[in-house]
Amino acid sequence: MKRKIWLLGLVTVSLAACEQYDGGNNDLSGQFINKLPEGVLEIAATNQNLEAVQIDPSSGCYIYRYAGPVETTFLPLRTVSGAPICTRKQ
């Protein structure tokens, strides 16, 4: 009897391991802006990925996808002086 219970528990845990895990902010990984405005291109710092840019709906600022050595995340798009580039005043 104990063997059947252990087997049933093992099958349940094994099936749960097959469940697809979604552990991120998918709301930020959707569509990117195809063509950035000329003004943004002129003031953006050069060390940023300008091919993967979005507008953060909560702040109205541009964010870009940064692929680091450990993880990929979104960071604010900044000017050469370090100020964030936004579509509306904060």
Secondary structure per residue as TSV (DSSP state, phi and psi in degrees):
chain	resnum	aa	ss	phi	psi
A	1	M	-	360.0	-43.5
A	2	K	H	-62.5	-34.1
A	3	R	H	-64.7	-39.8
A	4	K	H	-66.0	-39.0
A	5	I	H	-66.0	-44.9
A	6	W	H	-63.0	-40.7
A	7	L	H	-64.7	-42.7
A	8	L	H	-63.0	-41.8
A	9	G	H	-64.5	-40.5
A	10	L	H	-65.3	-41.0
A	11	V	H	-63.7	-42.2
A	12	T	H	-62.6	-45.9
A	13	V	H	-66.5	-38.6
A	14	S	H	-64.0	-41.5
A	15	L	H	-68.7	-34.5
A	16	A	H	-66.3	-29.8
A	17	A	H	-68.9	-20.1
A	18	C	T	-82.5	-8.7
A	19	E	S	-66.6	134.8
A	20	Q	-	-73.5	129.5
A	21	Y	-	-96.6	131.2
A	22	D	-	-121.6	97.2
A	23	G	-	-118.9	59.1
A	24	G	S	-156.7	-176.7
A	25	N	-	-91.7	86.2
A	26	N	G	-72.5	-17.1
A	27	D	G	-67.6	-21.2
A	28	L	G	-96.9	-5.4
A	29	S	S	-105.7	25.0
A	30	G	S	-83.5	-130.7
A	31	Q	-	-75.6	143.5
A	32	F	-	-101.7	158.3
A	33	I	-	-73.9	125.4
A	34	N	S	-69.4	-47.5
A	35	K	S	-132.0	113.4
A	36	L	-	-73.0	148.0
A	37	P	-	-60.5	148.7
A	38	E	H	-57.6	-37.9
A	39	G	H	-62.0	-38.4
A	40	V	H	-68.6	-43.0
A	41	L	H	-61.6	-34.7
A	42	E	H	-71.1	-36.0
A	43	I	H	-98.8	-9.9
A	44	A	B	-72.8	141.4
A	45	A	-	-66.3	155.1
A	46	T	T	-79.2	-20.0
A	47	N	T	-91.0	30.9
A	48	Q	S	-122.6	151.1
A	49	N	-	-81.3	98.6
A	50	L	T	-84.5	1.3
A	51	E	T	-93.8	-8.4
A	52	A	S	-131.5	69.9
A	53	V	E	-117.8	140.7
A	54	Q	E	-134.0	171.8
A	55	I	E	-107.6	124.6
A	56	D	-	-71.5	119.7
A	57	P	T	-65.3	-25.7
A	58	S	T	-77.8	-33.2
A	59	S	T	-110.2	-21.5
A	60	G	-	79.5	9.5
A	61	C	B	-97.8	154.4
A	62	Y	E	-73.7	140.0
A	63	I	E	-129.7	150.4
A	64	Y	E	-127.5	155.4
A	65	R	E	-82.6	120.6
A	66	Y	E	-107.2	120.5
A	67	A	E	-99.5	98.3
A	68	G	-	-88.8	-178.5
A	69	P	S	-70.2	-22.0
A	70	V	S	-109.9	-42.5
A	71	E	-	-146.9	164.4
A	72	T	E	-107.7	129.7
A	73	T	E	-143.5	173.9
A	74	F	E	-106.4	133.0
A	75	L	E	-124.0	155.1
A	76	P	E	-64.8	137.1
A	77	L	-	-74.5	128.3
A	78	R	B	-123.0	157.9
A	79	T	B	-80.3	177.0
A	80	V	T	-61.0	-34.3
A	81	S	T	-80.7	-7.0
A	82	G	S	102.0	-1.8
A	83	A	-	-78.5	142.6
A	84	P	B	-69.4	148.7
A	85	I	-	-98.9	117.5
A	86	C	B	-123.8	159.6
A	87	T	S	-89.5	-16.0
A	88	R	S	-141.8	158.1
A	89	K	-	-68.9	142.6
A	90	Q	-	-95.7	360.0
